[in-house]
Amino acid sequence: MATPPLPDDLQHLPDLTAAAVEHGEVFTRRWVVDLILDLIGYTADKDLCNLKIVEPACGGGAFLGAIASRIGASCRARKRPITDALGAVHAYDLLDRNVRDSRALVEAELLAAGGLPEEARKVAEAWIGQGDYLLQPDPGYQADFVVGNPPYIRLEDVPDDRMAAYRSICSTMGGRADIYVGFYEIALRSLNPAGRLGFICADRWMRNQYGRRLRQLVTKQFSMDLALVMHDVDAFADQVSAYPAITIISNSAQGRAVAADTARSFGAEQARQFAAWYAADGPASITGDSFQAARMPHWFPEEDSWPAASPARLAVLEDLTERFRLLEDTETGTKVGIGIATGADKVFLTKDSDLVEDERLLPLAMVRDTTSGTLSWDGTHLVNPWTARGDLIDLAAYPRLAAYFEEHSEVLRKRYVAVKQPARWYKTIDKVDHRLTRRHKLLFPDMKLRIHPVLDEGRLYPHHNLYYIVSDVWDMRVLGGLLLSKVAEAFVEAYAVKMRGGTLRFQAQYLRKIRVPDPEAIDESDRVALQEAFDKRDVQAATEAALRVYGLAELPD
């Protein structure tokens, strides 16, 4: 395959350095390649000469060797010469030595399949060319399959102008996206209708911020068919810490999806077992010593983050996502929020009840007040510069407050919020909404080993290390019991960032992932059970009641 010229506006770009490219080279074991080809349906029982497969970064030819073997078998079965497959494969690599090695490997595979030497050489040269897959001009074809192990090259290892060129072509490469994100995008956009992509690659894009645009593309235009996590599997020729997963994505409307996970012992034999289960219309789930998997009616519809959990738990979460509404909901007037940020807690927070005028002190709920599960206020106040209507107060009306703020004016005026608005230098970052103080609300500490809702019966205003839930409809003790359960915690655990020691972040974006039933649909006995479990901080009782309410027999690990 001749190397296509770069478009005129990209001709000036320097080559990606060999060192950077080699940093991104991780060669895939043959049994993993065979698994991916089986999962996408690229098998020798088909007439592979009439199907087009693309390998965007062929490296030493791990995928091409298996592809050549399958095309050879397909040709033999149909008594077709291998030259009929001249246009069946398109492969690229940046390094000349990789192109040479891949051509030699393909040639050897085709000779072993019964091809003539001149034919094998001609086909190998036609299939593989040196070039940058991301910067290729329109190749003039669409692919039935795209497979491979995209290079994992960090942003810092790519020359700035080349990265700028990648970003100009690949709209999904936002933020600190690594190059493999662009490979996904270009590959997906090249697929024929019903075409399939099969990559083994780092799975961080499924949850990280830089993968958001790629998740959005997949969610809106493609079908996420399989995510097979292989973090502990010996999938590559060299030992790497890449957190890989096999993803199968098709150019079709979203259909059934499979979530699967593997253990360290997952190998060639287990891969064949998994591929057979995946291809068959058999049991909804499978669990063994080396892998577990579950079929789901759909993949998760969100684009901001996809959950991470065992396949069985993911299937339950997907089912709950289908059947129940989100916790934050306009119909029930349920809202998730965060407490007030001041930008200078040492100035705005005090336990001195005589510091300023009484009406300028607002009782504030702190994380330490929630430790026992029952709100126990330690006496912290917010020195409050906001009126009940949400306006900034006139300091002239409060001489003690004015004197206090003036005493600390150097600190307050240095804050970004004050630099932007010098005349309002004594404002907090957030406004105070005085209606929130009087409302019943559930408070959640930002960081905790497990979910920890605490009821405030309209006494305090939350600090910014606390998240809160208010509702027009929910009985907060019933909702508190539901959110105390392991069912609710499972949503947060699947989406949240997990800190050292297993601590979870109970931030608003994760609490909003929780699905809940219609409050009116909960029968009286379950309402009472949830209330009592919440009052007693009985997680087991809360979980048992929640399972009934959600219509679940159990919550898988």
Secondary structure in CASP SS format (residue, H / E / C, confidence):
PFRMAT SS
TARGET T0000
AUTHOR 0000-0000-0000
METHOD secondary structure of the structure
MODEL  1
M C 1.00
A C 1.00
T C 1.00
P C 1.00
P C 1.00
L C 1.00
P C 1.00
D H 1.00
D H 1.00
L H 1.00
Q C 1.00
H C 1.00
L C 1.00
P C 1.00
D C 1.00
L C 1.00
T C 1.00
A H 1.00
A H 1.00
A H 1.00
V H 1.00
E H 1.00
H H 1.00
G C 1.00
E C 1.00
V C 1.00
F C 1.00
T E 1.00
R C 1.00
R H 1.00
W H 1.00
V H 1.00
V H 1.00
D H 1.00
L H 1.00
I H 1.00
L H 1.00
D H 1.00
L H 1.00
I H 1.00
G C 1.00
Y C 1.00
T C 1.00
A C 1.00
D C 1.00
K C 1.00
D C 1.00
L H 1.00
C H 1.00
N H 1.00
L C 1.00
K C 1.00
I E 1.00
V E 1.00
E E 1.00
P C 1.00
A C 1.00
C C 1.00
G C 1.00
G C 1.00
G C 1.00
A H 1.00
F H 1.00
L H 1.00
G H 1.00
A H 1.00
I H 1.00
A H 1.00
S H 1.00
R H 1.00
I H 1.00
G H 1.00
A H 1.00
S H 1.00
C H 1.00
R H 1.00
A H 1.00
R H 1.00
K C 1.00
R C 1.00
P C 1.00
I H 1.00
T H 1.00
D H 1.00
A H 1.00
L C 1.00
G C 1.00
A C 1.00
V E 1.00
H E 1.00
A E 1.00
Y E 1.00
D E 1.00
L C 1.00
L C 1.00
D H 1.00
R H 1.00
N H 1.00
V H 1.00
R H 1.00
D H 1.00
S H 1.00
R H 1.00
A H 1.00
L H 1.00
V H 1.00
E H 1.00
A H 1.00
E H 1.00
L H 1.00
L H 1.00
A H 1.00
A C 1.00
G C 1.00
G C 1.00
L C 1.00
P H 1.00
E H 1.00
E H 1.00
A H 1.00
R H 1.00
K H 1.00
V H 1.00
A H 1.00
E H 1.00
A H 1.00
W H 1.00
I E 1.00
G E 1.00
Q E 1.00
G C 1.00
D C 1.00
Y H 1.00
L H 1.00
L H 1.00
Q C 1.00
P C 1.00
D C 1.00
P C 1.00
G C 1.00
Y C 1.00
Q C 1.00
A E 1.00
D E 1.00
F E 1.00
V E 1.00
V E 1.00
G E 1.00
N C 1.00
P C 1.00
P C 1.00
Y C 1.00
I C 1.00
R C 1.00
L H 1.00
E H 1.00
D H 1.00
V C 1.00
P C 1.00
D H 1.00
D H 1.00
R H 1.00
M H 1.00
A H 1.00
A H 1.00
Y H 1.00
R H 1.00
S H 1.00
I H 1.00
C C 1.00
S C 1.00
T C 1.00
M C 1.00
G C 1.00
G C 1.00
R C 1.00
A C 1.00
D C 1.00
I H 1.00
Y H 1.00
V H 1.00
G H 1.00
F H 1.00
Y H 1.00
E H 1.00
I H 1.00
A H 1.00
L H 1.00
R H 1.00
S C 1.00
L E 1.00
N E 1.00
P E 1.00
A E 1.00
G E 1.00
R E 1.00
L E 1.00
G E 1.00
F E 1.00
I E 1.00
C E 1.00
A E 1.00
D C 1.00
R H 1.00
W H 1.00
M H 1.00
R C 1.00
N C 1.00
Q H 1.00
Y H 1.00
G H 1.00
R H 1.00
R H 1.00
L H 1.00
R H 1.00
Q H 1.00
L H 1.00
V H 1.00
T H 1.00
K H 1.00
Q H 1.00
F C 1.00
S E 1.00
M E 1.00
D E 1.00
L E 1.00
A E 1.00
L E 1.00
V E 1.00
M C 1.00
H C 1.00
D C 1.00
V C 1.00
D C 1.00
A C 1.00
F E 1.00
A C 1.00
D C 1.00
Q C 1.00
V C 1.00
S C 1.00
A C 1.00
Y C 1.00
P E 1.00
A E 1.00
I E 1.00
T E 1.00
I E 1.00
I E 1.00
S E 1.00
N C 1.00
S C 1.00
A C 1.00
Q C 1.00
G C 1.00
R C 1.00
A E 1.00
V E 1.00
A E 1.00
A E 1.00
D E 1.00
T E 1.00
A C 1.00
R C 1.00
S C 1.00
F C 1.00
G C 1.00
A H 1.00
E H 1.00
Q H 1.00
A H 1.00
R H 1.00
Q H 1.00
F H 1.00
A H 1.00
A H 1.00
W H 1.00
Y H 1.00
A H 1.00
A C 1.00
D C 1.00
G C 1.00
P C 1.00
A C 1.00
S E 1.00
I E 1.00
T E 1.00
G C 1.00
D C 1.00
S C 1.00
F E 1.00
Q E 1.00
A E 1.00
A E 1.00
R E 1.00
M E 1.00
P C 1.00
H C 1.00
W C 1.00
F C 1.00
P C 1.00
E C 1.00
E C 1.00
D C 1.00
S C 1.00
W C 1.00
P C 1.00
A C 1.00
A C 1.00
S C 1.00
P H 1.00
A H 1.00
R H 1.00
L H 1.00
A H 1.00
V H 1.00
L H 1.00
E H 1.00
D H 1.00
L H 1.00
T H 1.00
E H 1.00
R H 1.00
F C 1.00
R E 1.00
L E 1.00
L C 1.00
E C 1.00
D E 1.00
T C 1.00
E C 1.00
T C 1.00
G C 1.00
T E 1.00
K E 1.00
V E 1.00
G E 1.00
I E 1.00
G C 1.00
I E 1.00
A C 1.00
T C 1.00
G C 1.00
A C 1.00
D H 1.00
K H 1.00
V H 1.00
F H 1.00
L E 1.00
T E 1.00
K C 1.00
D C 1.00
S C 1.00
D C 1.00
L C 1.00
V C 1.00
E C 1.00
D H 1.00
E H 1.00
R H 1.00
L E 1.00
L E 1.00
P E 1.00
L E 1.00
A E 1.00
M C 1.00
V H 1.00
R H 1.00
D H 1.00
T H 1.00
T C 1.00
S C 1.00
G C 1.00
T C 1.00
L C 1.00
S C 1.00
W C 1.00
D C 1.00
G C 1.00
T C 1.00
H E 1.00
L E 1.00
V E 1.00
N C 1.00
P C 1.00
W E 1.00
T C 1.00
A C 1.00
R C 1.00
G C 1.00
D C 1.00
L E 1.00
I C 1.00
D C 1.00
L H 1.00
A H 1.00
A H 1.00
Y C 1.00
P H 1.00
R H 1.00
L H 1.00
A H 1.00
A H 1.00
Y H 1.00
F H 1.00
E H 1.00
E H 1.00
H C 1.00
S H 1.00
E H 1.00
V H 1.00
L H 1.00
R H 1.00
K H 1.00
R C 1.00
Y H 1.00
V H 1.00
A H 1.00
V H 1.00
K H 1.00
Q C 1.00
P H 1.00
A H 1.00
R H 1.00
W C 1.00
Y C 1.00
K C 1.00
T C 1.00
I C 1.00
D C 1.00
K C 1.00
V C 1.00
D C 1.00
H H 1.00
R H 1.00
L H 1.00
T H 1.00
R H 1.00
R C 1.00
H E 1.00
K E 1.00
L E 1.00
L E 1.00
F E 1.00
P E 1.00
D C 1.00
M E 1.00
K E 1.00
L C 1.00
R C 1.00
I C 1.00
H C 1.00
P C 1.00
V E 1.00
L E 1.00
D E 1.00
E E 1.00
G C 1.00
R C 1.00
L C 1.00
Y E 1.00
P E 1.00
H E 1.00
H C 1.00
N C 1.00
L E 1.00
Y E 1.00
Y E 1.00
I E 1.00
V E 1.00
S C 1.00
D C 1.00
V C 1.00
W C 1.00
D C 1.00
M H 1.00
R H 1.00
V H 1.00
L H 1.00
G H 1.00
G H 1.00
L H 1.00
L H 1.00
L H 1.00
S C 1.00
K H 1.00
V H 1.00
A H 1.00
E H 1.00
A H 1.00
F H 1.00
V H 1.00
E H 1.00
A H 1.00
Y H 1.00
A C 1.00
V C 1.00
K E 1.00
M C 1.00
R H 1.00
G H 1.00
G H 1.00
T C 1.00
L E 1.00
R E 1.00
F C 1.00
Q C 1.00
A H 1.00
Q H 1.00
Y H 1.00
L H 1.00
R C 1.00
K C 1.00
I C 1.00
R E 1.00
V E 1.00
P C 1.00
D C 1.00
P H 1.00
E H 1.00
A H 1.00
I C 1.00
D C 1.00
E H 1.00
S H 1.00
D H 1.00
R H 1.00
V H 1.00
A H 1.00
L H 1.00
Q H 1.00
E H 1.00
A H 1.00
F H 1.00
D H 1.00
K H 1.00
R C 1.00
D C 1.00
V H 1.00
Q H 1.00
A H 1.00
A H 1.00
T H 1.00
E H 1.00
A H 1.00
A H 1.00
L H 1.00
R H 1.00
V H 1.00
Y H 1.00
G C 1.00
L C 1.00
A C 1.00
E C 1.00
L C 1.00
P C 1.00
D C 1.00
END
